[in-house]
Every structure is written in C-alpha cells, then in structure tokens.
Amino acid sequence: MLRSITRYQPHYWKDFFKRILAPFQWNNSQLGCVNDNLLDLLEQARREWAHAKIYFNNVTDPDLIDHAIFYMGATEKKYVYLLKRAREMGLSTERFIYSE
C-alpha cells in the first residue's frame, strides 16, 4: 500500500491541483468586470449617502429622525468601505470624492 502512494510523482499533483483550481482563477477580462462593478457600486453608494443627508434634513417626526440618523450613518459607512476597497485595488476615485 505504501508503494502505491509513493509512485505518484510531484508533477501529477501539480496537474491535479491546477485542474481543481482552474475555475477559481481570474483572467484580465474578469478583473475588468469586477472593477467596473465596484465603481458602479461606489457611485450608487455615493447617491444613497446624498439621499440619506437630504432625508435627514427634511424629516420632522421624532421617530423618523432616529431612523434618518441610522440610515445616514449606514450609507456613509458603506460609501467609505467601497471607496477604501477601490483605492486598495488601485482604481481612480477622484470623481467619487463627496462634496456638499
């Protein structure tokens, strides 16, 4: 039994793992899709954050004020997170800098 295990050469294992891992490797065109998708998500998050600020400024009901505060905080965190991820990936984020 020990002989059957030792007869496999290292290059067989390399081929085996290459075949298993092949579906999980990304090519350049797939990375472009991820980058475009991240930029789309970043733009959407920026719009949501701006909407949350407008909502907060216009709400009058005390219960809705609490909701507006939490909503504004959540959208800001989401925007900052996506902005950080985009910068880590080396994407240009100049157009996403939020200005009031």
C-alpha positions as CSV (number, residue, x, y, z in Angstrom):
1,M,0.0,0.0,0.0
2,L,2.8,2.4,0.8
3,R,4.3,1.8,-2.7
4,S,1.1,2.9,-4.4
5,I,1.3,6.3,-2.7
6,T,5.0,6.9,-3.4
7,R,4.7,6.0,-7.1
8,Y,2.9,9.4,-7.8
9,Q,5.3,12.0,-8.9
10,P,5.1,15.6,-7.8
11,H,4.1,16.8,-11.3
12,Y,1.0,14.6,-11.1
13,W,-0.1,16.5,-8.0
14,K,0.6,19.8,-9.7
15,D,-1.6,18.9,-12.6
16,F,-4.3,17.6,-10.3
17,F,-4.4,20.9,-8.3
18,K,-4.3,23.0,-11.5
19,R,-7.4,21.3,-12.8
20,I,-9.2,21.7,-9.4
21,L,-8.2,25.4,-9.1
22,A,-8.7,26.4,-12.7
23,P,-12.4,27.6,-12.3
24,F,-11.3,29.9,-9.4
25,Q,-8.6,31.8,-11.3
26,W,-9.4,35.1,-12.9
27,N,-8.2,36.4,-16.2
28,N,-7.8,40.1,-17.0
29,S,-11.2,40.5,-18.6
30,Q,-12.9,39.2,-15.5
31,L,-10.9,41.6,-13.4
32,G,-12.2,44.4,-15.6
33,C,-15.8,43.4,-14.8
34,V,-15.1,43.4,-11.1
35,N,-13.5,46.9,-11.3
36,D,-16.4,48.2,-13.3
37,N,-18.9,46.6,-10.9
38,L,-17.1,48.1,-7.9
39,L,-17.2,51.6,-9.5
40,D,-20.9,51.2,-10.2
41,L,-21.5,50.2,-6.5
42,L,-19.4,53.1,-5.4
43,E,-21.4,55.6,-7.4
44,Q,-24.7,54.0,-6.1
45,A,-23.4,54.3,-2.5
46,R,-22.5,57.9,-3.0
47,R,-26.0,58.7,-4.3
48,E,-27.5,56.8,-1.4
49,W,-25.5,58.8,1.1
50,A,-26.5,62.0,-0.5
51,H,-30.1,60.9,-0.4
52,A,-29.8,60.0,3.3
53,K,-28.5,63.5,4.0
54,I,-31.4,65.1,2.2
55,Y,-33.8,62.7,4.0
56,F,-32.3,63.7,7.4
57,N,-32.6,67.4,6.6
58,N,-36.3,67.1,5.7
59,V,-37.7,64.7,8.3
60,T,-39.7,66.2,11.1
61,D,-41.2,63.2,13.1
62,P,-39.0,62.3,16.1
63,D,-39.2,58.6,15.4
64,L,-38.1,59.2,11.8
65,I,-35.3,61.4,12.9
66,D,-33.7,58.4,14.7
67,H,-34.2,56.4,11.5
68,A,-32.7,59.1,9.4
69,I,-29.6,59.2,11.7
70,F,-29.0,55.5,11.5
71,Y,-29.7,55.5,7.7
72,M,-27.2,58.3,7.1
73,G,-24.6,56.5,9.3
74,A,-25.1,53.2,7.4
75,T,-24.9,54.7,4.0
76,E,-21.8,56.7,4.9
77,K,-20.0,53.5,6.2
78,K,-20.9,51.7,3.1
79,Y,-19.6,54.5,0.9
80,V,-16.3,54.8,2.9
81,Y,-15.9,51.0,2.7
82,L,-16.3,50.8,-1.0
83,L,-14.1,53.9,-1.5
84,K,-11.4,52.2,0.5
85,R,-11.7,48.9,-1.5
86,A,-11.5,50.8,-4.8
87,R,-8.3,52.6,-3.6
88,E,-6.8,49.3,-2.5
89,M,-7.4,47.9,-6.0
90,G,-5.7,50.9,-7.5
91,L,-8.7,52.4,-9.1
92,S,-9.1,56.1,-9.7
93,T,-11.5,57.5,-7.1
94,E,-11.1,61.2,-7.8
95,R,-14.7,61.6,-9.2
96,F,-16.2,59.9,-6.1
97,I,-15.0,62.4,-3.5
98,Y,-18.1,63.6,-1.9
99,S,-18.7,67.3,-1.8
100,E,-21.7,69.1,-0.3
